Amino acid sequence: MFDLNKINDCLNTKEIGRTIIQYDTLASTYLKSKNIFNTCPDGAVVLTENQTKWNVRMGKEWFCYPGKNIYLSIILKPLTNNHLISKYDIIGCSSLCETLRNMYEIDCKTKWPNDIIINGNKVSSVCSSLVSKNNKAGGVIISMGINVNMNKEELESNEEIKGTATSLFVETSREVDREVLIGEILNNIEKYYDELVSETSSLGAVSIFNENSVINNKSIEIIKKGKKSKRKVFAQGIDLEGWLAVTNDIGNEEILNPGETIIIYEKND
């Protein structure tokens, strides 16, 4: 189990992480957060050592390895009417990318709409979800899974992630202190969350995401969700809503919704 006092010692936040609830095993931190949402304060965090099922996007599941990684969800109750989920995905990804770069000097990249990549392999995925109350938006849950201390053999033991996933241990060649990492991630998330709430802007998080994007200024192939035909576009970068601005094959600009767009990534993008 995590040392909550150690996490607390690493925090410089006002709200995020000041309440942490941890479990040995959960179906998912998201489902637990959703169930206890109404009884928790803004910024409460749900942690688990193991989660048995978590769909990150388009029905794909995140592979879990107990005791080595980080699986957490953050309950947010912003006093704003803007609950655009893509903004919270960007806040989560940018906060994590900034943390890894600053703490471990890792050349990590953001992969639209919600992944963190190191040397072409996935190390983390972020998934934000809207929580409704009385048919109105009540808040948002940001969930993330991070491969932290899995070794190469453990990564390759699962055929679903073999050759496509990595961990911080593999990339740094040393064991990572998970509590310190959690504390710094939460510090960065509050920084960008405060910007979104107080200034109604996601400029800081969007800037970090675009600076580290693996697809900006590249030609990519996309498919609209539910369709079979694919087409090529030129990626310019995400806008302040977290949507992807592209130029199509006839030179017109389009704005792609992350909930409706699938990008066909090559292995080493």
N, C-alpha and C positions, 0 to 999 in steps of 0.2 A: 504494500500500500504506500501511497505517497506521504511524504512528511509535509503536512500542511503548514506547520510553523516555519519551515524553511522556505516554502513558497511565499508566505506572508512577509518574511524578512526581505524578499527580493522585490516586493511591490512598492511602487510610488504612486499608485492609483488612489482615487477618491471612492470609487464604487466598484469597478470591475475587479473581481477576485476577492473582495472583502468578505463575501460569503462563498464558501466552497463546500460542496457536498460530494463525498466520494463513496464509491461502491467497488467491491471486489469484481463483480461480474454484472453486466447489464445486457439486455437485448441491444440497446444503443443509448448513448447519452442523450441523443435527440429525443427519443420517445420518453425517457424519464423526465427531461426538461419540460417537454410539452405537458406531461401529466401533473407536474408540480408548479407549472408556470405561475398560476394565480397566487400561490402562497409564498413566492420568492421575490426578493427585492431586485431592482434593476442592477445588472452586473453580476448576478449570482452565476457560479460556475459549477457544472456537474462533471466529475471525473470518474473514470473507471480503469481498472487494470486490464479488463478484457470485455469486449462486446461481441456478441454472437452474430449480429446481423446489422449491417448499415449500408443502405443504398445511397451512393454519393451523387449520381446523376445518370439519367437515361436508363435506370434500372441496374446499373453496374454496382457491384458490391466491393467494399474496401476490405482487403484481407487483414485479419487481426492476429497479432502474436502477443499473448499475455506476458506481462511483466517486463517487456522490453521497450514498448512504444508509448505514445501519448494519444489518448482518446478523450476529447472533452467537448463540452457544449457551453455556450455563454448565453444567458438569458438577458435580453435587452428590451427595455420598455421606454423607448424614446418619446418625449413630449413633442411630437411632430406628426403631421399627417403624411409625411413622406416615408413609406415603407417599401420602396422599390428594392426587391431582394438582390438584384445585381449589384447595388451599391455596397451591400453588406458582404457579398462574396469578395468584392475588390478590397474592402477594408481587411478582411481576414487574410487574403493572399498577400497583400502588400505588407501587413504587419509581420507576417511570418517570414517573408523574403528579406525584409529589412533586418529582422532579428538574426537570421542565419548569417547574413553577410557581415553584420557588425560583431557578432559573438565568435564566429568561427572562420571568418574570411573566406566563406564559400561562395563561389560564383554561381549562385542559384538564379533561376529564371522563373518568370510567371508565364503560365500557359493558359490563355483564355479558354473557358471562362473561370476556372476555379482550381487549377493545379499549380503545384510548385515542382520544378524540374531541376535536377543537378546532373550535368554530363549526359543529358538526353533521357534520363530515367526519372520516374516519379518518386518523390519523397513524401509528398503530402497532398491532400485534397481537402477543399473547404466546401461546405454545403450550408447555405442559409435558407431558412424557412420562415414563412409568415405564420403567426399565431393569431387566430381570430377569437374575439370575445363578443357575444351577443351580436353576431353577424357584422362586427366591425373589427378593423385591424387593432389588435391589442399589443403587438410587439413582434420581435424577431428573435430567432435562435440561430446563432452561428455555431456550426459544428465543424470539427476538424480531426483528422487522423494523421499522425506524423510517425514515420518510421525512424526510430531513434537509435536503439542499440542492437538491432538485429545484425548478425554477421552475414557474410556472403553465403555460407552454407544454408543458413536459415531462410534467406531470401530465395535461394534456388530450389529449396525443397518443395515449393508450391508452384505447380505448373502454370497457374493463372497469372502469376506475377514474375515468373522467371524471365530474366532478360529485359524486363520493362520497369522494374522497381529498384530503388536503392535505399540506403539509410545514412544517417549522419555518422554512425560508427564506420561504415565502409568508406565514406568520403573524407573523414578526418583522421582515420586510423587510431581513434581513441574513444573511450567510453564517455558519453555525454551525461552531465548531471541534469536529469529530467526536471527536477524542481526549479532549478535556476532558469532553465529554458522556458518553462511554463510562466514563471514570473515576468520575464522580459517580453514574452509574447503578449501577455495581458497588459503590460505597460504600453506597448505600441498600439494595441487595439483601442485602449481608452483614448489615446492621443487622437486617433483618426475618428473615433466615434464622437468625441467631444466636438471636433471640427464639423462633423455632419449635423449634429444637433444644434450647436450654438450659432454656426455660420451658414447652416443649410447648404454646405458645400462638401464635396468629396475630392476637392482638388489635390490635397496632399497625397491621399491614397492612390488616386488615379495617376498622378505623376510618377510615383514609385513603380506602379504596375507597368506603365508604358516604358519607363527607362530600362526595365528588365525583361520586357516581353520577347518571347522567342519567335513571334510571327510578324511584328511590325516591320513595314517596308519590305514585305515578301509576298510572292504569289502563293496562294493557298487554294485548296479545293474544299468546297463546302456542299453540304446536303441539307435541305430543309427537312425538319423532323417529320417523319411519316411518308416521305417521298423517296424515290430511288435514284432519280437523275442527279448527277453532281455537276458542278460548274466551277470555273476558276475565277478568283477575284484577287485584287491586290489589297493587302491589309495595311491600313494607315495607323490604327491605334484605337484605343477605347475612348469614349467620350465621358462626360461627367456623370452620366447615368450608368456607366459600366457596359454600355453596348458597343459593338465593334463597328467602326467606320471603315468601309472598303470602297474601292473603285471597281466597277464591273467591266466586262470585256468590251463594252461600247463607250467607256469613259464616264459613265454616270456614277455619282456617289450613292451608296446605300448605307443604311444603318441596320445592323443585324442584331436581333433579339437573342440573347443567350439561351432562352428557354425554347427557342424554335430552330436553332442552328446547330448543326454538327460539323465540326471541322475534321477533315481527313488528315491526321498528322502522320508524317513519316517518322520512323523510329528515332532518328537523330535530329529532329527539329528542335 
